[in-house]
Amino acid sequence: MGFGVREYGIVNTSLGVGSAIGAVAFSLIVIKNPRPSMVLLTVFLQGITLSFIGLSNHLWLILIFYIIIGIEEAAINILAPSVNHVIIPQRIFGRVLSVMILMMTISQPFSQAGAGWLMETIHPQYIFIGSGIMEVLVALVTFSFPVIRNHSVGNIK
């Protein structure tokens, strides 16, 4: 991609702008029936957007894609907790969230080490494309489970 520190700062700012836009927009929308498919659709779209970043060499286009990712991330951060409250039984809610946070915390240093190694080994554009494809595939595989795909508020036990 060949961008420097200045461009990196601008890109980070655009992610924040997108997140702020998303936070304002989604605070105005009432989600009456949160479903896992809503989160998975947003993850799918975010993966596509991430892949487009890898296919672009123009800073202005990358900025637009990062704003879109910020909006998508805000949507996920609002939808996922709503879905968790709907599908996880209240009696084990704390334990389930603790395990989820533990797994994310454990995986973070490994992912950062892997990403650092990849950045030194292959071109950054391939990392964006690969990460986007992986995000799309995870969303599709998760959606393929009937218990996720067919979930509705009425079938909570």
Beta strands, then each sheet from edge to edge (+ up, - down):
end
